[in-house]
Amino acid sequence: MGLISSSLASAVTPAWLTGISLWINLASLALLILGLALVWRRDRPSALHRFVSLGPVFYTVPLAVFGMQHFALFDSVKFAVPAYMPWPGFWTCLVGAALIAACLSAITQIKSDLAALLLAIMFVLFVLMIYLPNLIQNPHDRFSISNPLRDVSLAAGAMCMAWTTSPAARRPKLHWLAIAGRLVFAAAILYFGVEQFLHPEFAPGVPLELVTPTWVPGHIAWSWFAGIVLVAGGLGLLVNKTARWAAIAVSIAYLLLVAFVYLPMEFVHPSVEISGELDYLVNTLAVGGAALLVAGSLE
């Protein structure tokens, strides 16, 4: 308890009161509240349908956070642009603006089908242009697999959203997007689940480089919980009769991780840096939102 208290005390620092950390957190919260308010006004036949309809909000608000990072952390982000591409500054700003625009499109339902399709294409390009070359160079590095699979899971969510938000006349021709999205998402989630069992000391949900701080209550238990739900959910997604409930269970697991693991971590050590605490929080929320988008495509 003493370690937790001292960590919480250290959170009350100028990092929360000034600087880019404050503004990105406030902007993110404003987008989240706006999205939830807009969804809540729409008629839904049941509470479950209303919960599933939150998918676009939970999925795209994190993308807007990434978009804001492109501008706030411009000098760091532009180095992620492949060296063979000219004008890295231009691509950094373009992608940042596109992510923010996609969020606004999704939560207002203005051209959300087009925004979702473009997001899916963008994430696939990220995998092919950035992560695949790194995987080829470092085939034994498990993080070189986790990073592209994170973007693959987000691409899968976008594919499902592109289908569910398409006009009724086009939906029959685009149903393959929902089918492919579900299967791709299931494969990524299964891998994430297995990784939780193999490396429970790392932060749960999306198995990246961050080790869960020991002050988080039940820090190892959360990894076991995530592993069980993700493996079971990934298998359930492969079966038509259980796919929707499996996707909902996965989304709930990710939301619990956000609430009880990543929000406390961001509060104790607010960081908007690349691979900082906010990065992990929104990563986890985005994948949870993607799970709801998959569930929405199975109604």
Buried (B, 14 or more C-beta within 10 A) or exposed (E): EEEBEEBEEEBEEEBEEEEBBBEBBEBBEEBBEBBBEBBEEEEEEEEBEBBBBBBBBBBBBBBBBBBBBBBBBBEEBBEBBEEEEEEBEEBBBEBBEBBBBBBBBBBEBEBBBBBBBBBBBBBBEBBEEBBEEBBEEEEEEBBBBBBBBBBBBBBBBBBBBBBBBBEEEEBEEBEEBBEBBBBBBBBBBBBBBBBBBEBBEBBBBBBBEBEBBEBBEEBEEBBBBBBBBBBBBBBBBBEEEBBBBBBBBBBBBBBBBBEBBBBBBBBBBBBBBEEBBBBBBBBBBBBBBBBBBBBBBBE
